[in-house]
Amino acid sequence: MIGSREMKLPKLTAQTEAALPVTVIRPASGWVTLGVREIWEFRELLFFFVWRDLKVRYRQTLLGASWAVIQPLSTMVIFSVFFGRLARVPSDGVPYPVFSFAGLVPWTFFATALTQASTSLVLHQNLVKKVYFPRLVIPIAVVLVGIVDFAIAFVVLIGMMAFYGLTPTWHVVWAPLLLVLAIITALGAGIWFAALNVRYRDVQYLVPFLAQMWLFMTPVAYPSSLLGEPWRTVYGLNPMVGVVEGFRWALLGTTTAPGPTVAMSVAAALALLVGAVYFFRRVESTFADTV
Amino acid sequence: MSALAIRIEGVGKEFPLSRVRDQYPTLRAALASGAQRLVGGGRRARAEGRFWALRDVSVDVHAGEVVAIIGNNGAGKSTLLKILSRITPPTTGRIEARGRLGSLLEVGTGFHAELTGRENVYLNGAILGMRKAEIDRKFDEIVAFSEVERFLDMPVKHYSSGMQVRLAFAVAAHLEPEILVVDEVLAVGDAAFQKKCLGKMQTVSREGRTVLFVSHNLGAVRALCDRGIVLQHGVVTVDAPVAKAVAAYLATLEDASAYDVAERTDRHGKGDVRLTRIEVTSDDDAPGTLTTGRPARFRFHVSDVLPGMSCAFDVFDPLGQQITYFNSSLSEIAGSAPGHAFVCDIDELLLVPGRYRIDAALSCNGELQDKLEGAVFVDVDHGLVRGWPVPTFTQYGSVVLPHRWTTPA
């Protein structure tokens, strides 16, 4: 009889079926790996999530693209009036509007990625409850989608620099690496809060407030040259400090070489990301039960 | 004997009761209780109750077998499928599955309303675990199966729900994993499309793939499966050839027509009087499921007798839409003084076959005393209205009105 339990079980490694992958499902244990390989296996799904969000977002092309620009641009105008004009905040020898916009472009990328990633799992709860895939794909996709907005804002920044007659120095070759640093920071913070938000539903109210605090703790409206050493290097523990200062240095050639600060930020960002992924993986298996 | 496809060994799943009550923990509360523990000397305020949705389930499934998992709501079927699909981990035990495992848990999960049908085929395929190259290859076949060719470049928000379901099932049906887990997907679409889905599943099993099938459609279960596993309260009670398993399951339904609700905690109202037990029976108090066109009797047992007490219940269709409402205070109650039960008799149940949710409530002089959402779920079986068969629930409606057609000259 089929499936009789007393029957002697055939070996699972029968020759003809040797090619089939074996999945083992076990209780969640305390020890987890970062699961990087599995993310790689699901890279096509990651691609499709990014593709879907871009498609929906830019279906009405003008509207989608304009949002990417309006937000940092209007903040720049406010900053220029209040901090640049009225409070006379120094701007490392470049016109204040370009100075603040160069900081706002990576900052807006980060802040958007953080807030959207933090709610991403809850927004995708239908999927999380019904289909298996590495859940990290969801916040990662959200962060990657932001790169397109960043690119659009970046073009505006180049236009602004041309308007003010600023030409980038050869330092500009570092800009892509600084973008990578911004992505790592956004992933780190976004993944932390995505996981926390599943567990504690009030985290979603905390994130916008946190993003605001973080903005003031990052030299977007003011230069980090206000600080002397060694505090400027210590300041780099906030990874966005390295991103913003590095970005200005690479594009505007502000004289304050941010080397040690950026190095500090790289270390902090990597620690943030590894910690985030580890925490995420630890609680990942319970998402479907708690979301 | 073919090789093992799935080996389930001693699998159990435990949930904390707070989840069952559907409360979300907050960071604020967690921090507060953490601080309290710190101050109060490290003792937890109260041990949380836990409950086992599955207990010590051990099943071996061989490659090419089509196995039905049968059981009442809450018997643990969905939990088992969720563990198999790796959506939730088991608390105990271990499962080994050979080959790609694809699950059709709910059709249309992951559809995006703003995207076109064509785009959704790719998105949904990727979510279900298909490679882009694989979707490219099967694309025409999927579209042909779904019968929505003409609307392929239209956003799916303009699709009817039937069209969405067809497209979604078409994608899922072409997943072609070695192990296919199917949950209730056949309860959707019109009769012709259901037939097509059944046919597709039969083809899948003929190709030597392993299928795990969860359904309330016992006819489909009998037609498709070789073997049936009956789950009751999280435990495997029967594991036998399908005819035997279905018969054993039907025998258990007798108990299932009465529901003890006294212990439920998810209730609203003042609580001076409460619902304790609800019995749903067909004609002459015969136990078993209800049948379209036959009498139905709802008996609500209450904890106390209070003056001015009344009983009401709402009926919802499988999509959660309210269909009708019954209230004892709106009609004259036959019988003497109020007793420990309210009985509502329906002479002819004019609901189409399907699963219905009942919300029940007690009031005293207009004040809500006790309300249970989802107090009972009742299955209505196929039956005749005025001598004509009534099709299963579709999105087209859930009520049958007795009628006749003529074609006057």
Interface residues (C-beta under 8 A of the other chain):
Chain A: M1 I2 G3 R5 M7 L9 P10 K11 L12 A14 T16 E17 L20 P21 V22 T23 V24 I25 R26 P27 A28 E44 L45 F47 F48 W51 R52 K55 V56 R59 N126 L127 V128 K129 K130 V131 Y132 F133 L196 R199 Y200 R201 D202 V203 L206 S285 T286 A288 D289 T290
Chain B: M1 S2 A3 L4 R7 F15 R19 Y24 P25 T26 L27 R28 A30 S58 V59 D60 V61 H62 A63 E65 V67 K82 I83 L84 S85 R86 I87 T88 P89 P90 T91 T92 G93 R94 I95 E96 A97 R98 G99 R100 L101 S103 L105 E106 T109 G110 H112 E114 L115 E119 Y122 L123 A126 I127 L128 G129 R131 K132 E178 D226 R227 D239 P241
